[in-house]
Amino acid sequence: MSVFAKLEPTKAAIRDATQLSAEQGTESLHSALSKLGCTLEKNKAVTAETEEEECIALAFRMVLEDLVSENNSKRQDAIEDPRVVALLDISTHAALSSWVPRQLPLMVVHELFEGQTAKQCGVAFGYMEKRVEEMRQLTEAGEHKYSQAALLRCCNTLMQR
């Protein structure tokens, strides 16, 4: 099965994982991705992003888009949806575990900011403040320059609001 043929099943696995607690969702997603044939345990010396990582990252972003659209159609704040919070937590764990590019959680938060009001962005920023250690791990050291740029985009979006 080609990597991008796994996109829809990966989205379904992520969507299912968001129904659980962050810890259970991460375990569920790991199991589902392994069954799809994804190679999640990587050689840490290899830094280039793989097509597989990009496919999983794309699936995360597409699920976020679906959740935000669903919440918007119900006139609800997406950041207050437990599935969105779970998605953000699972994406952070996936990035720290090298299943996806390290900048993914910050890119997802940025995309969330893009579709929210200033008040909603404040709640989303509160999410980031509560997880400052994880955010620091994503951006520390020189090899995470893309994560640092993603964090800067998040801050710029907040300032624009």
Disulfide bonds with the S-S distance in Angstrom:
none
